[in-house]
């Protein structure tokens, strides 16, 4: 069994320490198992799944020969990677036992079991330089942290990444997701060059998936157009910056791209939580605003609230207040309401944005009132219909 070369590197990122490689004979590996059993003087310490009963810090897999994945000797934990059957040797990795938890060990075993069955023709990942490698490692670490919501608020970036990526300085984070045809897949190297030309500086581009990246820019460059040093001015400047950035990316490659951005933050302390927020913002934007491609967190407060409401409560709300919500399926009605709400219920501005006469818009709003019983030109009805529309969108998708 052969292991893809970068798995050792991925495991080292997860446990935060280096794995040493060892080569021992099958007999030596088997004897180490026997010795471990002998230390406790009872061959019945093994359970049905190969776990050692009553010894949570010591375990082996179901078979003590060809299928052994891990063995804890008390000082070191060994993970079998591959076996040279002709020479009857086991090539394995080992690390100090106290450096990993039982849960992490089991996760590593799962990784090894999954990867050792892969085809031999898989080509190893070759990094062009150290920078590309550590940014890839940072992306792997970041992805793992986001999967654990309880850690997002408190997890700081490991020191080995902070200095190399310049994460101690205040930055603005961006998340880019691409839905591109296979023949036009966007590569990190190409994207990095384009971003550096737009930002005018070196960019820290962290890959999170095949078509997903987190990157950061200097706050002075991004918000230099802000007329005032206020949060609202920074948001307006960021929105304009994102419009230009998205237009640039979309003009270079085929496919659909979704973009989100944060207010200035210190990545060393906030990279995990802010990345999780940006991913959530893109998810919400794609669910509630299918025609938009820039999804900023501060524009999605209501959407975040609606998404957190249980399905049963949303359905009940629609049934009790929605009346004939089928009108939301009409594209013209949908565009009219969304534009009307986005322009603070201003009739004249909405008519201009929709390129229709003001009387035509009034006719549409009257028709909506007739259908569902709410006049969105009045504040209370407008709030109710906006919530109703959002709930209808997310409930319809289930």
Protein Blocks (a to p, Z undefined) as FASTA:
>chain_A
ZZdfklmmmmmmmnopacddddddfklmmmmmmmmmmmnopaklpcfkopaghilkbccd
fblclmofbdcehjaccddfbdcfklopacdddddfklpcfklmmmmmmmmmmmmmpcfk
lccdddfbfklmmmmmmmmmmmmmmmmmklmmmmccdfklmmmnopmbccdddddddddd
fklcccfklmmmmmmmmnopacddddfbfkbccddddfklmmmmpmbdcfklmmmmmmmm
mmmmmmmmmmmpgcjddddddddddfklmmmmmmmmmmmmmmmmmmmmmmbcbdcfklmm
mmmmmmmpcfklmmmmmmmmnmpmklmmpmklmmmmmmmmmnoopaklmmmmnopafklm
mmmmmmmmmmnopafkbfklmmmmmmmmmmmmmmmmZZ
